[in-house]
Amino acid sequence: AGAIAGMPAASLVTPADVIKTRLQVVARAGQTTYTGVLDATRKIYAEEGFAAFWKGAVARMCRSSPQFGVTLVTYELLQRVFYIDFGGSRPTGSTSESLAAAPASQNPDHVGGYQVARPIFAGVESKFGLLLPRFSHS
């Protein structure tokens, strides 16, 4: 999940990374100099076109996507091994409650639904302190 989420995350920030890199690099003789973010954006677009903002996007995705995946897996494993989250309390969303009381769907095409959503929302409530509305099944 982390690697898949890392692909768009890495590619969508590539224009900002191109601008940042151009601002950080000291210009050599004959190279364009930039005075700020807007100046760099205008000059890159005028001199190289829109495609210049996406230079290195594929390489960035190949590097960053596995990094996001490894980071997510490492966080989850450490949280379970030490059985504390980084706020200093026991992780309450790591285990789900028994779904024996959950009503089964009568629709054969219905996959998941209440049985899947209940532990997810219970985890969201306990992790982030949200108060979600309670509905009764009739």
C-alpha positions in Angstrom: 0.0 0.0 0.0 2.8 2.4 0.9 4.6 1.7 -2.4 1.5 2.2 -4.5 0.7 5.5 -2.6 4.3 6.5 -3.1 4.0 6.6 -6.9 1.6 9.5 -7.2 3.1 11.2 -4.2 6.6 11.1 -5.7 5.5 12.2 -9.2 3.1 15.0 -8.1 5.9 16.8 -6.2 8.4 16.5 -9.0 7.8 20.1 -10.3 8.5 21.5 -6.8 11.6 19.4 -6.6 12.9 20.6 -10.0 12.4 24.3 -8.9 14.0 23.6 -5.5 17.0 22.0 -7.1 17.5 24.8 -9.6 17.4 27.3 -6.8 20.0 25.4 -4.7 22.5 24.8 -7.5 25.1 27.6 -8.0 24.8 28.7 -11.7 27.9 28.3 -13.8 28.9 30.8 -16.5 26.2 30.9 -19.1 23.5 29.3 -17.0 20.4 31.0 -15.9 20.2 32.4 -12.4 17.1 32.6 -10.4 16.0 35.1 -7.7 13.1 33.2 -6.2 10.4 30.5 -6.7 8.2 32.5 -9.1 11.2 33.7 -11.0 12.5 30.2 -11.4 9.1 28.9 -12.5 8.7 31.6 -15.1 12.2 31.1 -16.5 12.1 27.3 -16.6 8.8 27.4 -18.4 9.9 30.1 -20.9 13.3 28.5 -21.7 12.5 24.8 -21.5 8.7 24.4 -21.6 6.2 22.6 -19.4 8.0 19.2 -19.7 11.0 20.5 -17.9 9.0 20.5 -14.6 8.7 16.7 -14.9 12.4 15.9 -15.5 13.4 13.0 -13.4 9.8 12.0 -12.4 10.3 8.3 -13.4 13.6 8.0 -11.5 12.0 9.7 -8.5 9.1 7.3 -8.5 11.4 4.3 -8.8 13.4 5.5 -5.8 10.6 6.9 -3.6 7.9 4.3 -4.1 9.8 1.4 -2.4 10.9 3.9 0.2 7.3 4.7 1.1 6.5 1.0 1.3 9.5 0.1 3.5 8.7 3.1 5.8 5.1 2.0 6.3 6.0 -1.7 6.9 8.7 -0.7 9.4 6.4 1.6 11.3 3.7 -1.1 11.5 6.2 -3.7 12.6 7.8 -1.5 15.2 4.4 -0.6 16.6 3.5 -4.2 17.0 6.9 -5.4 18.4 7.1 -2.7 21.0 3.3 -2.6 21.5 3.3 1.2 21.9 2.7 3.9 19.4 4.9 7.0 19.2 2.5 9.0 21.3 3.4 6.8 24.3 0.2 4.8 24.6 -0.8 1.3 23.7 -2.1 1.1 20.1 -5.8 0.6 20.3 -6.5 0.3 16.5 -4.1 -2.6 15.9 -6.6 -5.3 16.8 -10.2 -5.5 15.7 -13.2 -6.4 17.7 -15.1 -9.6 17.1 -17.6 -9.2 14.2 -19.9 -11.9 15.4 -22.6 -9.4 16.2 -22.4 -7.7 12.8 -25.4 -8.4 10.6 -24.7 -10.3 7.4 -25.7 -8.7 4.1 -28.6 -10.4 2.3 -27.3 -9.3 -1.1 -25.0 -11.9 -2.7 -23.2 -9.3 -4.8 -22.4 -7.2 -1.7 -18.8 -7.7 -0.6 -17.6 -6.4 2.8 -19.8 -3.5 3.8 -20.6 -3.3 7.5 -18.3 -6.1 8.4 -15.3 -4.4 6.8 -16.2 -0.8 7.7 -16.9 -1.4 11.4 -13.3 -2.2 12.5 -11.9 0.5 10.2 -14.1 3.2 11.8 -13.4 1.8 15.3 -9.7 2.2 14.6 -10.1 5.7 13.2 -12.1 6.7 16.3 -9.6 5.3 18.7 -6.5 6.6 16.9 -7.7 10.1 16.1 -10.3 10.7 18.8 -13.1 11.3 16.3 -16.7 11.0 17.3 -18.6 9.3 14.4 -22.4 9.0 14.5 -23.8 5.7 15.7 -26.4 4.0 13.6 -28.5 1.0 14.4 -29.3 -1.7 11.9 -33.0 -2.3 11.4 
